[in-house]
Amino acid sequence: MTLETLLALPRNIKKICFLIHDFLMIFTAFWFTQSLKADYSNEWFDPANWQSFLLTALLTIGLFVRMGLYRAVTRFVSFHVLTTAFAGSLVSAVLFFLNTLIFEEKLRLALPVVYFLLLLVSVTGSRMVIRGLLSDHQKKHMTPVIIYGAGRSGRQLLEAVKQIREYSAVAFVDDNSKLWHTVIYDLAVYQPDAIAFLIERYGVEKILLAIPSATQEQRRRIISKLEAYPCEVLTIPGMKDLMDGKISIGTLKKISVSDLLGRDSVAPDDRLMSADIEGKTVMVTGAGGSIGSELCRQIIRRRPEKLLLFELSEFALYAIEKELRETCIQKRLDTEILPFLGSVQNRTLLEHVMTAFSVATVYHAAAYKHVPMVEFNTVEGIRNNIFGTLECALAATASGVRTFVLISTDKAVRPTNTMGASKRMAELCLQALAAEPGQKTRFSMVRFGNVLGSSGSVVPLFEKQIAEGGPLTLTHPDITRYFMTIPEAAQLVIQAGAMGTGGDVFVLDMGESVKIIDLARQMITLSGLKPKTPEQPDGDIEILITGLRPGEKLYEELLIGDNVRKTSHPRIMTANETMLPWHELSALLDRIRSACDRYDQQAIRTLLINAPTGFAPSDGICDLLWVRETHTKNAV
């Protein structure tokens, strides 16, 4: 009978087998002890011995059942099981002594001691042997892993690993030299330099990071070192799960790009976070988008009186409204959630909504932001990004809105594409309105780069391509980008808006720019795979260079000039940028609007180039309709 067959037996059959096993162990211990008597002769045929044995055996088995010895799963034999067997064997030895005294009427103190030791060793030893056999059998089908971090979270993670059949922990690794060469829960603790040895010895396939208290910079350094090993790296989320006791295999996740960037977020300033929100009516345009939805999540925590969600997409509006209502119920918030379907180009609707609900603060996140999509649909991109912002700002002015914050982009700086130029024009609109005499609405613009996990972001695209086996598509080997997490970006937007005095252009500190090809290689390596290159043709995933898309820049900037000043917040700077007075800008906007109405792409491009946007297009006109119509005219 194979081990698999035995493991497949019903639990009741297994219990009966152990009952029989323990009965035989009691039988062996009892009669071996009897054989040690100095006057041993025909003990086998003495009815008193059999009476003593049967009573001892039955009472001992009953005691083991009562103490729960047969409820324990053998493959998970613990200290509790051993103590139960010890206590049961000790009581059984007392029973042996009393029965011998009753039935044989002789006092032999040494025999119960021998009986106790034999029974304890046979009952516990056999279980430990079985546990070892089962453990070795299971490990053949389990993934060997190293747990990086031998602290509290690492020990919790080890306990979680032991409860499943997926992973087999072979060692701890820790940076703390005081723990090296120690043993924790049967696992030795090694220094990080021993990882290569452990991988070779045990065939380790995954490294589980259990370092929730480490700073982002410390995590980045550790992860950077682990890139050299052919293992997938998984991590537990953070300290909150540790404090809540929620560390489990299910909480393990792949290394995030925020871990690779190695940047610690700055705790938000509660005063700035609440200044334009708490107790007020707040409106978010583009509320269903990546930034807009996160702004809503951050805003609702600050307990506004009302939160107005303005969104063009019905599904996106439904999803964020549903999520926020559930949050209000869970956290017992009394904020009123009001969803509005509409376009930011509809000033009449915007003005009615803002006036009817006495909106105090507007966060304008509605925009078409995907560079190629705007290049292919130039007129709609300009109407939404420039005139949508303008109509929203004019509605805010007419409705008495106190604070208006525009979510801008690094692509507005010396733009090479229509999307960037349209966002710079949107900034010029707010700058001009802010400079108007008697302006009561405080206009601010917040400029930042890519946010991790947003729609269209390269990170989820790479993750999807890795899961599918590649290749990873990259437009250019030298392309770089700034990155920031969505929650950090949303918090900084809110704080920057509260710092504005009117016409401010705020720039968020995005840290160092990241070379995307290096990011792609890191993501492949940390998934336990190897990049496929001409030098390494046996790699797993290829990085395919597809060429720059229409309007795409190799390098992004955050400032047009060097006239940047620090603010009271370490991650927020302010800049003085070129602007046009309203009467000049208004005339330019009229010409752009007229060109859009005529679908005159050439005129639109000329106007954007001549405007103070720094627009220097890297491609010809790519608008799909213009290209088709031009091709048709030329063919005729």
Helices and strands as residue ranges (DSSP letters): H 3-7, H 11-34, G 43-45, H 47-66, G 74-76, H 79-103, H 110-139, E 143-148, H 152-162, E 167-173, G 177-179, E 183-184, E 187-190, G 192-194, H 195-202, E 206-209, H 216-226, E 232-235, H 239-243, G 249-251, E 253-254, H 257-261, H 270-275, E 281-285, H 290-300, E 306-311, H 314-331, E 336-341, H 347-356, E 361-364, H 371-376, H 378-382, I 383-387, H 388-399, E 403-407, G 410-412, H 418-434, E 442-447, E 450-452, H 458-467, E 472-474, E 480-481, E 483-485, H 486-499, E 504-508, E 514-515, H 516-525, E 531-532, E 541-545, E 564-566, E 572-575, H 582-598, H 601-610, H 624-635
